Structure formats: structure tokens, C-alpha cells
């Protein structure tokens, strides 16, 4: 993909002809235009002016896209997504967009502040990776301001089924959780412990509801926790009250303390299997998961390593370029940029034009496979269930 196609009015017509006529029909030129040397000088000046004008016109064609994520110091989340954006620009040669990062710390209040900063700069196209509570904090403002938003990390069903300016390249929580429940149903044993984080309630509340609609285990116990106010000793005592065959950690947002909780559950029930949500797929999880990694299962929006040449090539290229393994939500950001850049390359530069393009075309072939939007800008994609996490990153 390259620069934007020319507008209806050619830059030569818009910028050069006025200078041409000014030179040719000026009183001074009328008297001396027969001088060949002067004609050459005049035409050279005209060519220079045209080149500068067209170059300036080309610069104005770049569409600014905000990438809103957690950019706090040392965060692998934000660095992965910003670097995924850099990698996309380098690999695609896309000259039609400019990436502008904004830090929201994946918190609702900070997201509102970051959104205001973005709008103060006149940016009207946005990619977000934050959790569902942040997405809902911005929903009304996005639609009021007619900002085109591509959501890559919020699965809440409150964004689904609406004719609005919000698109999403990941399935919503209903599809996600029903798929996870079907997988858990196939796991041996009849008792399940669910540990749910209530901080990200816009995701975990509907997630538990959809999960239980499909779950067929005869014994289910739910422990609600707040990761921001976690009492590990109290949680350990609660986990040990009753035995269980498997544990489902209904935790998102890359909260890697989930690995420590998984180890705690394994000590209470050493034979238990462990299931995470797709929003825990990060190499940082391995630092807290310890030996429990051997019995862990990770739902994923993408196939496991060695089963997808595209995923393997991306991770390898990212490691070569930046020196570390990316979080897998960065693939969602990369895909979002592919889709938006393709729409912009067709001359759609405003939120309304991009929205119309996405809804009309619906199908977009990306580096990691096809993305198909429905009439509301939502997608349906299967989950992959990955074991052997120690080799996944």
C-alpha cells in the first residue's frame, strides 16, 4: 500500500496553473517572453514551485491514527503495541498514515483524559487495546464526536450489535465464553472452581453469565476477588475449602498475578487443570506461573506457534527488530492498522467514509487471516486452545 490516490482536483491543476498563468500573462513577461533564456528560467521556477506544492500536498494526505494503550514505564503491553505499529509501517511501506500513541494506563478515568488529549489534537481515528471498563467509559464520547474506533482488546457485549462508530476485530464475550465453556466441558472431572476478578466487571460479569449458560459440570464454585485489593492469604484459605478437578481463572487485562493464583490453586489440588482467558496470553505470565505452566491451557485468537507460519514470522520479526517477545494483543493492533490503512488507501480519510467502506467491503485479508465484519462492525472468530505454554513465546 502506498500514498493516498489523487483527489478529484489534481495537485498540478490546483497549485501549478495559477503560477503558470501569473508568469505568462504578467505585463513583464508579455514584453520579454521571446527571450529564450528567460523562458527557461521562468519554467524552472515554475517547476520548483510545483514540486514544493505537491510535496506539501502529499504531507497533508497522511491520516493520523491514535493508538491508545498502557504506556507506563516498563510496560510490555504498550511497548508491544507501539512497536507493532512501527513494524507495520516499516514492513508495509504505508505512507498514508501516521501513528500517535496515547497513554491510558488501562484505567477508565485515565482513558477519558487520554481521549480528551487525542481530540484536542484533532485526531478522529482511534485504535484501542484497553479493557472493557475503559471501552465503555469512552463509548458515548466516541459516537457523539463521530470518531472511528477500532477496538482490539475489549470483549464486552455492551459494544455489540450497535450501528455506531465502534468496530472490533476480536469476538465479543458471548462467543468467547461459550467456546471456553465447551472446552472445559471436555476436560476430565466434574468439579470446577472459577476465580473471577471483579475489577474489570464490564468483562467478567457478562463472561461468567455466558460461560455458565453452556457449562455442564455438575459442581461449580465461584470465588470473586478484586485484584486491586487482593488478600492472598484469604484467597488461599477460600480455595482450600473444597477440592476441585479444574480451575478457570476469569481474569483479563494481562494481570500476571493470575499466574501466582494458578500456582496457589495447584498446591490445593495438584492434579487440577488450569484454564485462562485469551486476555492473559503474554510472555510475562510465565514469570509468575512457575511449574503450573505444565497443566495450563490458553485460549487464543490465533493458532499456536509452529501451526501458523504467519504468527511465527511475526514473532520472529518482532524479536529481531525490538529484542523481546510481543504480547499477542499486538497482533490485533497490527491487523487493525492493516484494515484501516487499506480503507484509507482507497481515498476514505474521514471517520464516516472509513465506516462506510468497512461496512460495504466487510471482508479484509490480513497478515494473520481474514477478518469479516457483520453489519454492526463485529466479528466472529474461533478460539484456539494452546497447551505447552512454556514453548509458546
N, C-alpha and C positions, 0 to 999 in steps of 0.2 A: 504494500500500500504506500502511496506517495502523498504528495500535497493535494489540497483540495482542487477539484476541477474548476476551470474558469467560470466566473459568473456570467450572466447574460450579457453584461457590458464588458467587452474586452479591456484589459488594462491599457493596451495601446491606444484604443479609441478614447478611453477616459482621461488618460494622463498625457499622451504624446501629441495628439492632434491639436489641442489648444496652443501648445508651444509652436507647432509647425506653422499654423496659420498666423500666429503672432509674429513669427520671424519673416515668413514670406510676404505678408501684406503690410508690414510696417513701412512707414514712409522712408526710413533709412534704407531698408532692403530694396525697396522699389527702385531706388536710384542707382544702386551699385550691385544688384544681384547678378549682372553679367560677368562680374569678376569671378573667375573660376576658383581662385584660391579662397576667396571669401565664402563661396558656396560650400566648399569642403569644410571650412571652419564652422560655419553655421550648422551643417548637418552633423558634424562631430559633436557639437554642443547639444544638439537635439537628441542624438543617440545616448549621450551621457545622462541627460535628464530623464529619458525614457527608462533606462536601466535602473536608475535610482528610484524612480517612481514605482516601477514594477516590483523591485526588491522590497520597498516599503509595503506595497500591497500584499506581497507574499507573507511578510511577517504578520500582518494583521489577520491572516487567514487561520493562524493557529488557534485552536479552540482550547481553552483552559479547563482542565478536569481536576476537581478536588479529590484527593484520597484521604478519607478521614479514618484514623485508626489510633491505636495506643502507641505514642511516640516517646513515652517516658524513657529516661536514660537506662540503657542496658536491656530494653525490652526486645526480645527476639521477634515478637509479634509485629510491631510496627516496622522494624528494620527489614523483616522478610517481605512485607507488602510494598514498602517503598522501593526496595531493591528489585522486587518482581516487576514493578513499573519501569524501573531503569532497564532491566533486562529486556522487557518487551520493546521499548523504544530502540534499543541497540539492535535487537535481532530482526525486528520488522522494518526498521528504517522509516517508521511512520513519522512524517513531518507535519502532520495535520493537527497534532495535539501537544499540549504542554501539561505536565503533571505538577500539581501544587499540593503538598502534604499539609494536613491539619491534625493536631493532637486533641483527642477527646478522652484519653485515658480509659476508654470503655466505661464511662460513667454518665448517667443521664444528664446531670447538671452541666458537666464539662462538655458534653456533646452539644447542648444548647448554645454554650458560649462559642464553641468552635464553629458551629453553623453560622452564628452571627458574624464572626470574623470572615468566614467564607463569603457571605452575602455582601459584606462591606467592600469586598474586592470585586464585586460584580460577577462572581462565578455562579453559573446556573446548571452545571453538570457535576454530579457527585457520585463517587463510589465509596461505600461504607463497608466496614468489616465488623462493626461492633455488635454487642449482644442485643437481644430483643428489647430489653427495657430502654436502651438508648434509641433504638429504631422507633419505638412508639413515642418517645419524647419529641422526636423530630417530624413525625408523620404529618401532623396538621400544618406545620410551617412549610414543609416541602410542597404540599399540594396547594396551599394558599399562594406561595411565591412562584408556583409553576416551575419548580426545579426538577430536572430529570435525575432521579436517583437509581443507581444500580446497587442493590443490596446483596452482599456476598457472604454474610455471616449471621443473619437474623432469621430464625425459622418460625417465629410466632405466627399463629394462624390469623391474628388480627391484621396482618398485612395482605391476606389472601382474598381473592375474589372481588377486588375493587377496581373500578375504572379510574385510575389515578396516575400519578407521575412516578410511581414506585415499581421498578422491575426487580426480579430476583432470579439469580442463576443457580440457586440451590432449592431443593424441595422444601415445602413447609413442614411444620411439626407433625401434622396428621399423617402424612405419607412416611416421614422418617420414623416415627414411633411405632406405627403399625408394622413396619418392616423389622424393626428391632424386636418387637414382641414375638413375631413369627420365628425369628432366630432363637430367642430364649425358649420358646415352646419346644424346640427340637433338642435343647440341652438336657442331659440326664438329670434326674432328681425332681422331686415335686415341690420343694420349698424354695422360695425366693425372698431375699432381702433387698429392698430398694432404699438407697440412701439419696435423698433429694436435697439439693441446695435451693433454699427459698429466696436468696438474694436476687437471682435472675428469674423472678416469679413469672414474668411475661412469657418465658420459655418453659420453665419447669412445671408450672401449673397445668397448662393445656397438654404438655408432654405426658404427664402422669395419667391424665384422663384418657388420651388416645391409646396409650400403652396398655392400660387395663381393659380397654374395650376388646382387645384382641388376645390378651394374655389368658392362658388356660391352665396355669399352675394352680394346684388346689390350695396351696398355702402361700400367702403373700403378706409380708410385713413391711411397712414403710416407716423410715426414720427421717424426719425433717430436720435439717440443720441450716444454720446461717454461717457461711464460710467467713464472713467478715467478723463474726463474733464466736468463733469455734472454740469449744471446750473439748480438747482431745480426750481427757480422762473421762468426762461424762459420756462422750460418744463411745468410747471403748466399752464402758460398762453397759451401755444400751445395746451395743452389738452383741455382747456375750449373753444376753438374757435368754435367747433361744437359738438353737442350731439352725443352719440353713445350708442348702446344697449349692446355691449360686447367689452372687450379689450383683446388682445393677446400680452403677454409680451415675445417677441422673444429675450430672454436673456438666456445665458448659463453660465457655469463655476461657479456655486454656488455663483453668485453675489447677495448677500442677500439684497442689496439696492433695488432689484426688489420688495420686499415687501413694501417698502416705496412708490415706484412709483405706486403700485397697490392701496394703500390707497389714494393717490392723485387722481387716476382715479375714485375711488368710490365716492369721495367728489364731483367730477364734474358730475358724472352720478350715483347716489346712487343705481339704480336698475340694474346696469351692472353686467354681469358675468365676471369672470377673468379666463384666461387660461394661464398656464405657459408652459415651455418646460420641458422635462424629466430631464434636467440638473440643475434644481432648487430644486430637491427633497432632502432636507436636513432639519433636525430639527432646524437649525439656522434661517431658513426663518420665522419661527413662531415669532421670536423676533421682526421682522420688519413688519410683515403682519397685526398684530393687528386684529380688528374686520372684516377686509376684508376677513379673512380666511373662513367665513361662505359661501361666494359666489365664492370660488376659486376651480379650477379643476387642478389636477396634472397628466399629462401623466406619465406613469411609465413602466419600463421594467419588473416589477414584479407585481403580484396581490396585492391588498390592504391587510392590516393586517386583521386577522380573516378569510380570504379566502384562505390563504396559510399556512399550518402547518409548512412548511419548512422555510418560511420567518419569521414567528412568533418565531420559535425555535431559529433561528439565532440571531434575535434581542434580545431575552431574554438572550441567552448565552453570547452575546457580552456585554450586560448591566451588567450581573453578574460578568463577568471577568474584565471589564475595567471601569465600573461605569458611563457610559453615552451611549446615543443612537447613533448608527453609521450613517454616510451618506450612501445613498443607492448605490453609486458607489462602495462602499467597497464589495458589493455582487458580482459585476463584477470582482473585483480583486480576490476574493475568488474562483470564478468559473474559472478564468484564471489559477490559481495555480492548481486546480483540473485537468484541461486538460493537462497542461504541466507536472505535476507530473506523470500522467498516461502514457504519452508518454515516459518519461524518465525511468519509471519503466520497460518498455519493452526493455530497452537497448539503447534507442535513446538519445545520450548525446550531439551531435553536432547540430548546427542550421540546417544543411542540412538534417540530419537524422530525426529531430523533424518535420521539414516541410514536408518531405515525409510521415511520419507517420500520421500527421494531415490530409493531403490531401487524403491519402489512406483510412483511417478509417472514416473520415468525421463526424460521429455521436459520441457524447460523452454524457454519462449520468452524470449529475452533481447534487449536493445537491438541486439546485433550478429548476431542469428540464433539458430537453435535449437541447444540443447545436449542431446545424448541420451546418457545413461549406460547402460552394459551392466550385467549382474548383478554385476560386480565394481567398479563405480564408475569405469570407464574410458570414454573416448570415442574415436570415430573421426571425424576431420575432414580434409577435403582441404587440401593446401597450395596457396597461390597463389605464383607466381614473378614477382617485380616487377623491372622494369628502370627506368631513368630515376630512379635514387635521389636525384639532386640535387633533384627536384621532389616527392619523396615526403613530406618532413617540412615 
